[in-house]
Amino acid sequence: MNTSSPNRIPNVLGSLAYLEDLSLHDQGLFLLSRLATFFPRGKTFWKIDVFRREGSIPPPNWLAPGIPKYEIRMTIHHLSFYAWNEILHNGWVAEAPPVSGWYEITDKGWEVVESNTCPCEGDGLPF
C-alpha cells in the first residue's frame, strides 16, 4: 500500500486494486467523504449497518461507487477494516455517546470534509 497518493482522491473507484493503491490516509478520506453524503452533521449511525445493508441504509455500492459487482464484498470488507480504523484513529468519527456502538462524524471530521470539498462540481463530494 502506498504511504501517500500522488493524485487527488476520486469520487468513483474503478476497482479494489485502485482503492488498495491509495494510502491509508487517502482511503480514510474516501470513506469519510462517503459517510458524509449519507449522515449529516449530528446524525448517528451504527457501524455494522454502514457496512451491511439494513433498514434505511442504501445498497453497499453507495460506499464504493464504480466498483465492479464481483468486487463489492471485498471492497466493503477493506473499507470496514482498514479505512474505518484510519478514520477512527484520526478522530474523524467517534462513538456518540461513548460505549454505545453508535457513531457520528466528529467536528474534526467535518472540518476535514469541508476543507476538501469542492462545492462547485458534481455531487459536492470531497476531492
TILODO-319007 format. One record per residue: residue number from 1; x, y, z of N, C-alpha, C in turn; residue in one letter. Coordinates in Angstrom, 1 decimal. Example, Ala and Ser with C-alpha at 12.3 -4.5 7.8 and 13.67 -1.06 7.14 Angstrom:
k 1 | nu 13.2 | nv -5.7 | nw 7.8 | cau 12.3 | cav -4.5 | caw 7.8 | cu 13.2 | cv -3.3 | cw 7.8 | r A
k 2 | nu 12.8 | nv -2.2 | nw 7.1 | cau 13.7 | cav -1.1 | caw 7.1 | cu 12.9 | cv 0.0 | cw 7.9 | r S
This chain:
k 1 | nu 0.8 | nv -1.2 | nw 0.0 | cau 0.0 | cav 0.0 | caw 0.0 | cu 0.9 | cv 1.2 | cw 0.0 | r M
k 2 | nu 0.6 | nv 2.2 | nw -0.7 | cau 1.3 | cav 3.5 | caw -0.8 | cu 1.2 | cv 4.2 | cw 0.5 | r N
k 3 | nu 2.3 | nv 5.0 | nw 0.9 | cau 2.2 | cav 5.8 | caw 2.1 | cu 1.6 | cv 7.1 | cw 1.8 | r T
k 4 | nu 1.6 | nv 7.6 | nw 0.5 | cau 0.9 | cav 8.8 | caw 0.2 | cu 0.6 | cv 8.7 | cw -1.3 | r S
k 5 | nu -0.6 | nv 9.1 | nw -1.6 | cau -1.1 | cav 9.0 | caw -3.0 | cu -0.7 | cv 10.3 | cw -3.8 | r S
k 6 | nu -0.2 | nv 10.1 | nw -5.0 | cau 0.2 | cav 11.3 | caw -5.8 | cu -0.9 | cv 12.1 | cw -6.4 | r P
k 7 | nu -2.1 | nv 11.5 | nw -6.5 | cau -3.2 | cav 12.1 | caw -7.2 | cu -4.4 | cv 12.4 | cw -6.2 | r N
k 8 | nu -5.3 | nv 13.2 | nw -6.6 | cau -6.4 | cav 13.5 | caw -5.8 | cu -7.3 | cv 12.3 | cw -5.7 | r R
k 9 | nu -8.1 | nv 12.2 | nw -4.7 | cau -8.9 | cav 11.1 | caw -4.4 | cu -10.2 | cv 11.2 | cw -5.3 | r I
k 10 | nu -10.6 | nv 10.2 | nw -6.0 | cau -11.7 | cav 10.2 | caw -6.9 | cu -13.0 | cv 10.0 | cw -6.1 | r P
k 11 | nu -14.1 | nv 10.4 | nw -6.7 | cau -15.5 | cav 10.1 | caw -6.1 | cu -15.9 | cv 8.7 | cw -6.5 | r N
k 12 | nu -15.3 | nv 8.1 | nw -7.5 | cau -15.7 | cav 6.8 | caw -8.0 | cu -14.4 | cv 6.0 | cw -8.1 | r V
k 13 | nu -14.5 | nv 4.7 | nw -7.7 | cau -13.3 | cav 3.8 | caw -7.7 | cu -13.5 | cv 2.9 | cw -8.9 | r L
k 14 | nu -12.5 | nv 2.5 | nw -9.6 | cau -12.6 | cav 1.6 | caw -10.7 | cu -12.5 | cv 0.2 | cw -10.3 | r G
k 15 | nu -11.8 | nv -0.1 | nw -9.2 | cau -11.5 | cav -1.4 | caw -8.8 | cu -11.0 | cv -1.5 | cw -7.3 | r S
k 16 | nu -11.0 | nv -2.6 | nw -6.7 | cau -10.5 | cav -2.8 | caw -5.4 | cu -9.0 | cv -2.5 | cw -5.4 | r L
k 17 | nu -8.3 | nv -2.9 | nw -6.5 | cau -6.9 | cav -2.7 | caw -6.6 | cu -6.6 | cv -1.2 | cw -6.5 | r A
k 18 | nu -7.4 | nv -0.4 | nw -7.2 | cau -7.2 | cav 1.1 | caw -7.1 | cu -7.4 | cv 1.6 | cw -5.7 | r Y
k 19 | nu -8.4 | nv 1.1 | nw -5.0 | cau -8.5 | cav 1.5 | caw -3.6 | cu -7.3 | cv 1.1 | cw -2.8 | r L
k 20 | nu -6.8 | nv -0.1 | nw -3.0 | cau -5.7 | cav -0.6 | caw -2.2 | cu -4.4 | cv 0.2 | cw -2.5 | r E
k 21 | nu -4.3 | nv 0.8 | nw -3.7 | cau -3.2 | cav 1.6 | caw -4.1 | cu -3.2 | cv 3.0 | cw -3.4 | r D
k 22 | nu -4.3 | nv 3.4 | nw -2.9 | cau -4.3 | cav 4.7 | caw -2.1 | cu -3.7 | cv 4.5 | cw -0.8 | r L
k 23 | nu -3.1 | nv 5.5 | nw -0.2 | cau -2.5 | cav 5.4 | caw 1.1 | cu -3.7 | cv 5.2 | cw 2.1 | r S
k 24 | nu -3.3 | nv 4.7 | nw 3.3 | cau -4.4 | cav 4.5 | caw 4.3 | cu -5.1 | cv 5.8 | cw 4.6 | r L
k 25 | nu -4.3 | nv 6.9 | nw 4.7 | cau -4.9 | cav 8.2 | caw 4.9 | cu -5.9 | cv 8.6 | cw 3.9 | r H
k 26 | nu -5.6 | nv 8.3 | nw 2.6 | cau -6.5 | cav 8.6 | caw 1.5 | cu -7.7 | cv 7.7 | cw 1.5 | r D
k 27 | nu -7.5 | nv 6.4 | nw 1.9 | cau -8.6 | cav 5.5 | caw 2.0 | cu -9.6 | cv 6.0 | cw 3.1 | r Q
k 28 | nu -9.0 | nv 6.5 | nw 4.1 | cau -9.9 | cav 7.1 | caw 5.2 | cu -10.6 | cv 8.3 | cw 4.7 | r G
k 29 | nu -9.9 | nv 9.2 | nw 4.0 | cau -10.6 | cav 10.4 | caw 3.4 | cu -11.8 | cv 9.9 | cw 2.5 | r L
k 30 | nu -11.5 | nv 8.9 | nw 1.7 | cau -12.6 | cav 8.4 | caw 0.8 | cu -13.8 | cv 7.9 | cw 1.6 | r F
k 31 | nu -13.5 | nv 7.1 | nw 2.6 | cau -14.6 | cav 6.6 | caw 3.4 | cu -15.3 | cv 7.7 | cw 4.1 | r L
k 32 | nu -14.6 | nv 8.6 | nw 4.7 | cau -15.2 | cav 9.8 | caw 5.4 | cu -16.1 | cv 10.6 | cw 4.5 | r L
k 33 | nu -15.6 | nv 10.8 | nw 3.2 | cau -16.5 | cav 11.6 | caw 2.3 | cu -17.8 | cv 10.8 | cw 1.9 | r S
k 34 | nu -17.7 | nv 9.5 | nw 1.8 | cau -18.9 | cav 8.7 | caw 1.6 | cu -19.9 | cv 8.8 | cw 2.7 | r R
k 35 | nu -19.3 | nv 8.6 | nw 4.0 | cau -20.2 | cav 8.7 | caw 5.1 | cu -20.9 | cv 10.1 | cw 5.2 | r L
k 36 | nu -20.1 | nv 11.1 | nw 4.9 | cau -20.7 | cav 12.5 | caw 5.0 | cu -21.8 | cv 12.7 | cw 4.0 | r A
k 37 | nu -21.9 | nv 11.9 | nw 2.9 | cau -23.0 | cav 12.1 | caw 2.0 | cu -24.3 | cv 11.5 | cw 2.5 | r T
k 38 | nu -24.2 | nv 10.6 | nw 3.4 | cau -25.5 | cav 10.0 | caw 3.9 | cu -25.8 | cv 10.3 | cw 5.4 | r F
k 39 | nu -24.8 | nv 10.7 | nw 6.1 | cau -25.0 | cav 11.1 | caw 7.6 | cu -24.7 | cv 12.5 | cw 7.8 | r F
k 40 | nu -25.7 | nv 13.4 | nw 7.8 | cau -25.4 | cav 14.8 | caw 8.0 | cu -24.9 | cv 15.1 | cw 9.4 | r P
k 41 | nu -24.4 | nv 16.3 | nw 9.6 | cau -23.8 | cav 16.7 | caw 11.0 | cu -24.8 | cv 16.3 | cw 12.1 | r R
k 42 | nu -24.3 | nv 15.6 | nw 13.1 | cau -25.2 | cav 15.3 | caw 14.2 | cu -26.0 | cv 14.0 | cw 14.1 | r G
k 43 | nu -26.0 | nv 13.4 | nw 12.9 | cau -26.7 | cav 12.2 | caw 12.7 | cu -25.8 | cv 11.0 | cw 13.1 | r K
k 44 | nu -26.3 | nv 10.1 | nw 13.9 | cau -25.5 | cav 9.0 | caw 14.3 | cu -25.9 | cv 7.8 | cw 13.5 | r T
k 45 | nu -24.9 | nv 6.8 | nw 13.5 | cau -25.1 | cav 5.6 | caw 12.7 | cu -24.4 | cv 4.4 | cw 13.4 | r F
k 46 | nu -24.9 | nv 3.3 | nw 13.2 | cau -24.3 | cav 2.0 | caw 13.7 | cu -23.4 | cv 1.5 | cw 12.7 | r W
k 47 | nu -22.1 | nv 1.3 | nw 13.1 | cau -21.1 | cav 0.9 | caw 12.2 | cu -21.5 | cv -0.4 | cw 11.4 | r K
k 48 | nu -22.1 | nv -1.3 | nw 12.0 | cau -22.5 | cav -2.6 | caw 11.3 | cu -23.4 | cv -2.3 | cw 10.2 | r I
k 49 | nu -24.4 | nv -1.4 | nw 10.4 | cau -25.4 | cav -1.0 | caw 9.4 | cu -24.7 | cv -0.3 | cw 8.2 | r D
k 50 | nu -23.6 | nv 0.4 | nw 8.4 | cau -23.0 | cav 1.1 | caw 7.3 | cu -22.4 | cv 0.0 | cw 6.3 | r V
k 51 | nu -21.8 | nv -1.0 | nw 6.9 | cau -21.1 | cav -2.0 | caw 6.0 | cu -22.0 | cv -3.2 | cw 5.6 | r F
k 52 | nu -23.2 | nv -3.3 | nw 6.1 | cau -24.1 | cav -4.3 | caw 5.6 | cu -25.5 | cv -3.6 | cw 5.4 | r R
k 53 | nu -26.2 | nv -4.0 | nw 4.5 | cau -27.5 | cav -3.3 | caw 4.2 | cu -28.5 | cv -3.7 | cw 5.3 | r R
k 54 | nu -29.0 | nv -2.7 | nw 5.9 | cau -30.0 | cav -2.8 | caw 7.0 | cu -30.9 | cv -1.6 | cw 6.9 | r E
k 55 | nu -32.2 | nv -1.8 | nw 7.1 | cau -33.2 | cav -0.7 | caw 7.2 | cu -33.0 | cv 0.3 | cw 6.1 | r G
k 56 | nu -32.8 | nv 1.6 | nw 6.5 | cau -32.8 | cav 2.7 | caw 5.6 | cu -31.4 | cv 2.9 | cw 4.9 | r S
k 57 | nu -30.4 | nv 2.1 | nw 5.2 | cau -29.1 | cav 2.2 | caw 4.7 | cu -29.2 | cv 1.8 | cw 3.2 | r I
k 58 | nu -28.6 | nv 2.6 | nw 2.3 | cau -28.6 | cav 2.3 | caw 0.9 | cu -27.8 | cv 1.0 | cw 0.5 | r P
k 59 | nu -27.9 | nv 0.6 | nw -0.7 | cau -27.2 | cav -0.6 | caw -1.1 | cu -25.7 | cv -0.4 | cw -0.9 | r P
k 60 | nu -24.9 | nv -1.5 | nw -0.8 | cau -23.5 | cav -1.4 | caw -0.5 | cu -22.7 | cv -0.6 | cw -1.5 | r P
k 61 | nu -23.2 | nv -0.5 | nw -2.7 | cau -22.4 | cav 0.2 | caw -3.7 | cu -22.3 | cv 1.7 | cw -3.4 | r N
k 62 | nu -23.2 | nv 2.2 | nw -2.5 | cau -23.1 | cav 3.7 | caw -2.1 | cu -21.7 | cv 4.0 | cw -1.5 | r W
k 63 | nu -21.1 | nv 3.0 | nw -0.8 | cau -19.8 | cav 3.2 | caw -0.2 | cu -18.7 | cv 3.2 | cw -1.2 | r L
k 64 | nu -18.9 | nv 2.5 | nw -2.3 | cau -17.8 | cav 2.3 | caw -3.3 | cu -18.4 | cv 2.4 | cw -4.7 | r A
k 65 | nu -18.8 | nv 3.5 | nw -5.1 | cau -19.4 | cav 3.6 | caw -6.4 | cu -18.3 | cv 3.3 | cw -7.5 | r P
k 66 | nu -18.7 | nv 2.6 | nw -8.5 | cau -17.8 | cav 2.3 | caw -9.6 | cu -17.1 | cv 0.9 | cw -9.5 | r G
k 67 | nu -17.2 | nv 0.4 | nw -8.3 | cau -16.5 | cav -1.0 | caw -8.1 | cu -17.4 | cv -2.0 | cw -8.8 | r I
k 68 | nu -16.7 | nv -2.9 | nw -9.5 | cau -17.5 | cav -4.0 | caw -10.2 | cu -18.2 | cv -4.8 | cw -9.2 | r P
k 69 | nu -19.4 | nv -5.3 | nw -9.5 | cau -20.2 | cav -6.1 | caw -8.6 | cu -19.5 | cv -7.2 | cw -8.0 | r K
k 70 | nu -18.6 | nv -7.9 | nw -8.7 | cau -17.9 | cav -9.1 | caw -8.1 | cu -16.8 | cv -8.7 | cw -7.1 | r Y
k 71 | nu -16.5 | nv -7.4 | nw -7.0 | cau -15.5 | cav -6.9 | caw -6.0 | cu -16.2 | cv -6.1 | cw -4.8 | r E
k 72 | nu -17.5 | nv -6.0 | nw -4.8 | cau -18.1 | cav -5.2 | caw -3.8 | cu -17.9 | cv -5.7 | cw -2.4 | r I
k 73 | nu -18.1 | nv -7.0 | nw -2.2 | cau -17.9 | cav -7.6 | caw -0.9 | cu -16.5 | cv -7.4 | cw -0.3 | r R
k 74 | nu -15.5 | nv -7.7 | nw -1.1 | cau -14.1 | cav -7.5 | caw -0.6 | cu -13.8 | cv -6.0 | cw -0.4 | r M
k 75 | nu -14.4 | nv -5.1 | nw -1.2 | cau -14.2 | cav -3.7 | caw -1.1 | cu -14.8 | cv -3.2 | cw 0.2 | r T
k 76 | nu -16.0 | nv -3.6 | nw 0.5 | cau -16.7 | cav -3.2 | caw 1.7 | cu -15.9 | cv -3.8 | cw 2.9 | r I
k 77 | nu -15.4 | nv -5.0 | nw 2.8 | cau -14.6 | cav -5.5 | caw 3.9 | cu -13.4 | cv -4.7 | cw 4.1 | r H
k 78 | nu -12.7 | nv -4.3 | nw 3.0 | cau -11.5 | cav -3.5 | caw 3.1 | cu -11.8 | cv -2.1 | cw 3.8 | r H
k 79 | nu -12.9 | nv -1.5 | nw 3.3 | cau -13.2 | cav -0.2 | caw 3.9 | cu -13.6 | cv -0.3 | cw 5.4 | r L
k 80 | nu -14.3 | nv -1.4 | nw 5.7 | cau -14.8 | cav -1.6 | caw 7.1 | cu -13.6 | cv -1.9 | cw 8.1 | r S
k 81 | nu -12.5 | nv -2.3 | nw 7.6 | cau -11.4 | cav -2.6 | caw 8.5 | cu -10.3 | cv -1.5 | cw 8.4 | r F
k 82 | nu -9.7 | nv -1.4 | nw 7.2 | cau -8.5 | cav -0.5 | caw 7.1 | cu -8.9 | cv 1.0 | cw 7.1 | r Y
k 83 | nu -9.9 | nv 1.3 | nw 6.2 | cau -10.3 | cav 2.7 | caw 6.2 | cu -11.0 | cv 3.2 | cw 7.5 | r A
k 84 | nu -11.8 | nv 2.3 | nw 8.0 | cau -12.5 | cav 2.6 | caw 9.2 | cu -11.5 | cv 2.8 | cw 10.4 | r W
k 85 | nu -10.6 | nv 2.0 | nw 10.5 | cau -9.6 | cav 2.2 | caw 11.6 | cu -8.8 | cv 3.5 | cw 11.4 | r N
k 86 | nu -8.6 | nv 3.9 | nw 10.2 | cau -7.9 | cav 5.2 | caw 9.9 | cu -8.8 | cv 6.3 | cw 10.3 | r E
k 87 | nu -10.1 | nv 6.3 | nw 10.0 | cau -10.9 | cav 7.5 | caw 10.4 | cu -11.1 | cv 7.5 | cw 11.9 | r I
k 88 | nu -11.2 | nv 6.4 | nw 12.5 | cau -11.4 | cav 6.3 | caw 14.0 | cu -10.1 | cv 6.8 | cw 14.7 | r L
k 89 | nu -8.9 | nv 6.3 | nw 14.2 | cau -7.6 | cav 6.7 | caw 14.8 | cu -7.4 | cv 8.2 | cw 14.6 | r H
k 90 | nu -7.8 | nv 8.8 | nw 13.5 | cau -7.7 | cav 10.2 | caw 13.3 | cu -8.7 | cv 11.1 | cw 14.1 | r N
k 91 | nu -9.7 | nv 10.4 | nw 14.7 | cau -10.7 | cav 11.2 | caw 15.4 | cu -11.7 | cv 11.8 | cw 14.5 | r G
k 92 | nu -11.9 | nv 11.3 | nw 13.3 | cau -12.8 | cav 11.9 | caw 12.4 | cu -14.2 | cv 11.3 | cw 12.6 | r W
k 93 | nu -14.3 | nv 10.1 | nw 13.3 | cau -15.6 | cav 9.6 | caw 13.8 | cu -15.4 | cv 9.2 | cw 15.2 | r V
k 94 | nu -16.4 | nv 9.1 | nw 16.0 | cau -16.3 | cav 8.7 | caw 17.4 | cu -17.7 | cv 8.2 | cw 17.8 | r A
k 95 | nu -17.6 | nv 7.3 | nw 18.8 | cau -18.9 | cav 6.8 | caw 19.4 | cu -19.6 | cv 8.0 | cw 20.0 | r E
k 96 | nu -20.9 | nv 8.0 | nw 19.8 | cau -21.8 | cav 9.1 | caw 20.4 | cu -23.1 | cv 8.5 | cw 20.8 | r A
k 97 | nu -23.4 | nv 8.4 | nw 22.1 | cau -22.5 | cav 8.6 | caw 23.2 | cu -21.4 | cv 7.5 | cw 23.3 | r P
k 98 | nu -20.4 | nv 7.8 | nw 24.1 | cau -19.3 | cav 6.7 | caw 24.3 | cu -19.8 | cv 5.4 | cw 24.7 | r P
k 99 | nu -19.3 | nv 4.4 | nw 24.2 | cau -19.5 | cav 3.0 | caw 24.5 | cu -21.0 | cv 2.5 | cw 24.2 | r V
k 100 | nu -21.6 | nv 3.2 | nw 23.2 | cau -22.9 | cav 2.9 | caw 22.8 | cu -23.0 | cv 2.0 | cw 21.5 | r S
k 101 | nu -21.9 | nv 2.0 | nw 20.8 | cau -21.9 | cav 1.3 | caw 19.5 | cu -22.4 | cv 2.2 | cw 18.3 | r G
k 102 | nu -22.9 | nv 3.4 | nw 18.7 | cau -23.3 | cav 4.4 | caw 17.7 | cu -22.2 | cv 5.4 | cw 17.4 | r W
k 103 | nu -22.1 | nv 5.8 | nw 16.2 | cau -21.0 | cav 6.7 | caw 15.8 | cu -21.6 | cv 7.9 | cw 15.1 | r Y
k 104 | nu -20.8 | nv 9.0 | nw 15.1 | cau -21.1 | cav 10.1 | caw 14.3 | cu -19.8 | cv 10.8 | cw 13.8 | r E
k 105 | nu -19.8 | nv 11.5 | nw 12.7 | cau -18.7 | cav 12.3 | caw 12.3 | cu -18.4 | cv 13.4 | cw 13.3 | r I
k 106 | nu -17.2 | nv 13.5 | nw 13.7 | cau -16.9 | cav 14.5 | caw 14.7 | cu -16.7 | cv 15.9 | cw 14.1 | r T
k 107 | nu -16.6 | nv 16.9 | nw 14.9 | cau -16.3 | cav 18.2 | caw 14.4 | cu -15.0 | cv 18.2 | cw 13.6 | r D
k 108 | nu -14.0 | nv 17.5 | nw 14.1 | cau -12.7 | cav 17.4 | caw 13.4 | cu -12.9 | cv 16.7 | cw 12.1 | r K
k 109 | nu -13.8 | nv 15.7 | nw 12.0 | cau -14.1 | cav 15.0 | caw 10.8 | cu -14.8 | cv 16.0 | cw 9.8 | r G
k 110 | nu -15.7 | nv 16.8 | nw 10.3 | cau -16.4 | cav 17.7 | caw 9.4 | cu -15.5 | cv 18.8 | cw 8.9 | r W
k 111 | nu -14.5 | nv 19.2 | nw 9.7 | cau -13.5 | cav 20.1 | caw 9.2 | cu -12.7 | cv 19.5 | cw 8.0 | r E
k 112 | nu -12.4 | nv 18.3 | nw 8.2 | cau -11.7 | cav 17.6 | caw 7.1 | cu -12.6 | cv 17.5 | cw 5.8 | r V
k 113 | nu -13.8 | nv 17.1 | nw 6.0 | cau -14.7 | cav 17.0 | caw 4.9 | cu -14.9 | cv 18.4 | cw 4.2 | r V
k 114 | nu -15.1 | nv 19.4 | nw 5.0 | cau -15.4 | cav 20.7 | caw 4.4 | cu -14.1 | cv 21.4 | cw 3.8 | r E
k 115 | nu -13.0 | nv 21.0 | nw 4.3 | cau -11.8 | cav 21.6 | caw 3.8 | cu -11.3 | cv 20.9 | cw 2.5 | r S
k 116 | nu -11.9 | nv 19.8 | nw 2.2 | cau -11.6 | cav 19.0 | caw 1.0 | cu -12.7 | cv 19.0 | cw 0.0 | r N
k 117 | nu -13.8 | nv 19.8 | nw 0.2 | cau -14.9 | cav 19.7 | caw -0.7 | cu -14.9 | cv 20.8 | cw -1.7 | r T
k 118 | nu -15.2 | nv 20.5 | nw -2.9 | cau -15.3 | cav 21.5 | caw -4.0 | cu -16.8 | cv 21.7 | cw -4.2 | r C
k 119 | nu -17.4 | nv 22.7 | nw -3.7 | cau -18.9 | cav 22.8 | caw -3.8 | cu -19.4 | cv 23.1 | cw -5.2 | r P
k 120 | nu -18.5 | nv 23.4 | nw -6.1 | cau -18.9 | cav 23.8 | caw -7.5 | cu -19.0 | cv 22.7 | cw -8.4 | r C
k 121 | nu -18.6 | nv 21.5 | nw -8.1 | cau -18.6 | cav 20.4 | caw -9.0 | cu -19.5 | cv 19.3 | cw -8.6 | r E
k 122 | nu -20.1 | nv 18.6 | nw -9.6 | cau -20.8 | cav 17.4 | caw -9.4 | cu -21.7 | cv 17.3 | cw -8.2 | r G
k 123 | nu -21.5 | nv 16.2 | nw -7.4 | cau -22.4 | cav 16.0 | caw -6.2 | cu -21.9 | cv 16.6 | cw -5.0 | r D
k 124 | nu -20.9 | nv 17.5 | nw -5.0 | cau -20.4 | cav 18.2 | caw -3.8 | cu -19.5 | cv 17.3 | cw -3.0 | r G
k 125 | nu -19.1 | nv 16.1 | nw -3.5 | cau -18.3 | cav 15.2 | caw -2.7 | cu -16.9 | cv 15.8 | cw -2.6 | r L
k 126 | nu -16.2 | nv 15.4 | nw -1.5 | cau -14.8 | cav 15.9 | caw -1.4 | cu -13.9 | cv 15.4 | cw -2.6 | r P
k 127 | nu -12.9 | nv 16.1 | nw -2.9 | cau -11.9 | cav 15.7 | caw -3.9 | cu -12.4 | cv 15.8 | cw -5.2 | r F
